[in-house]
């Protein structure tokens, strides 16, 4: 649909297969950045609690890898990404509260 109306999205420019690879890299990058920030004391060590969401990230990657060419089936990965974003944000907030009050 984007291509038909001349939208220049990442998926249109590079294709669905490459977009899914890039999506997976971005998901992993979240955890790498959190780990590095904890190691270098930019974030509190308790922020590693966000790693509890890694199984959800695996499920999302699995869905997107298997269904990158099936729009309706890919909706589960989209919804999962939204939930993952909320969970990571919530756990990051909890980590800051724990650092402050514990």
C-alpha positions in Angstrom: 0.0 0.0 0.0 2.8 2.4 0.8 4.5 1.8 -2.5 1.3 2.4 -4.4 1.0 5.9 -2.9 4.8 6.6 -3.3 5.6 6.6 0.4 9.4 6.0 1.0 9.3 3.8 4.1 12.2 1.6 5.1 10.2 -1.5 4.0 9.4 0.0 0.6 13.0 1.1 0.0 14.8 -2.1 1.2 12.1 -4.8 1.1 10.4 -6.9 3.7 13.2 -9.4 4.3 15.8 -6.7 5.0 13.3 -4.7 7.1 12.7 -7.7 9.3 16.5 -8.1 9.8 16.8 -4.5 10.7 13.8 -4.8 13.1 15.5 -7.7 14.9 18.8 -5.8 15.2 16.9 -2.9 16.7 15.3 -5.2 19.2 18.6 -6.6 20.3 20.2 -3.2 20.3 17.8 -2.2 23.1 19.3 -4.8 25.4 22.9 -4.2 24.4 22.5 -0.5 25.1 20.9 -1.2 28.5 23.7 -3.6 29.4 26.4 -1.2 28.3 24.8 1.6 30.2 24.6 -0.5 33.4 28.2 -1.7 33.0 29.4 1.9 32.6 27.2 3.1 35.4 25.1 5.4 33.3 22.0 3.4 34.4 21.6 1.6 37.7 22.5 -2.1 37.7 18.9 -2.9 38.6 17.9 -1.6 35.2 18.9 -5.1 34.0 15.5 -6.1 35.3 14.4 -5.1 31.8 16.1 -8.3 30.6 13.0 -10.1 31.9 11.4 -9.0 28.7 13.9 -10.9 26.4 11.5 -13.9 26.0 8.8 -11.6 24.7 11.4 -10.1 22.3 12.2 -13.6 21.0 8.5 -14.3 20.4 8.2 -11.1 18.5 11.3 -11.8 16.4 10.0 -15.3 15.7 6.6 -14.0 14.5 8.2 -11.4 12.3 10.7 -13.8 10.8 8.1 -16.3 9.9 5.4 -13.8 8.7 7.3 -10.9 7.2 5.4 -11.4 3.9 1.9 -12.0 5.5 0.4 -8.7 6.6 -2.4 -10.1 8.8 -0.1 -12.6 10.7 2.5 -9.8 11.2 -0.1 -7.8 13.2 0.8 -10.0 16.3 4.4 -8.9 16.0 3.2 -5.2 15.8 1.0 -5.6 18.9 3.8 -7.5 20.7 6.3 -4.7 19.9 3.9 -2.1 21.5 3.6 -4.3 24.6 7.3 -4.8 24.7 7.9 -1.1 24.6 5.5 -0.6 27.5 7.0 -3.4 29.5 10.6 -2.2 29.0 9.6 1.4 29.9 7.7 0.3 33.0 10.6 -1.9 34.2 13.1 0.9 33.5 10.9 3.2 35.6 10.7 0.7 38.4 14.5 0.3 38.3 14.9 4.1 38.9 12.4 4.0 41.7 14.2 1.0 43.4 17.5 2.8 43.1 16.0 5.9 44.7 14.1 4.2 47.6 16.2 1.1 48.3 
